[in-house]
């Protein structure tokens, strides 16, 4: 007999498996415009962005693991966060950022995997953790400290806190459904590719930005 934890571990590993035949389904993704966040989500205010941070100021780019570690350091003490949920939280942070900024926040974008968007380097870093809840920042290698988002990067840390406030209540499987639902960047790109893609197929940043902005307009209307 297999235990429930063993079954969930195998399912979590399968949901993070490499792409082959992609199956769509699940719940809809919802996003909102920056100016509407406070009104629509008053219990989870938007990250503050100073007016002097113009387009000319180049923002730093982080690895997906650095962003995942920020979620862990700021919110992992609430019982830990499993690998799959971290993947989806990082994806939402990536998407929200691209809805309002021209340049991506991370050094790599999400790929089209079987059950939703996945950051390949983050998968490699956390693959051995499987469905185990993680409560502390993780290293990319045995000889380097965990990559982090500096505390003085208020814009990025504010985004992380806002994403957690909006999506932290959901489990990994619900977030997986949400990120590969019909009309999301994952589903649109999967359909374009006939639901069969090569390994490491990127979801275009332009598509991610477009979809988040489009959903924001729907909510604001």
Helices and strands as residue ranges (DSSP letters): H 4-15, G 34-36, H 37-40, H 64-75, G 76-78, H 83-100, E 111-113, E 116-118, H 120-126, G 127-129, H 154-167, H 172-179, H 185-192, H 205-220
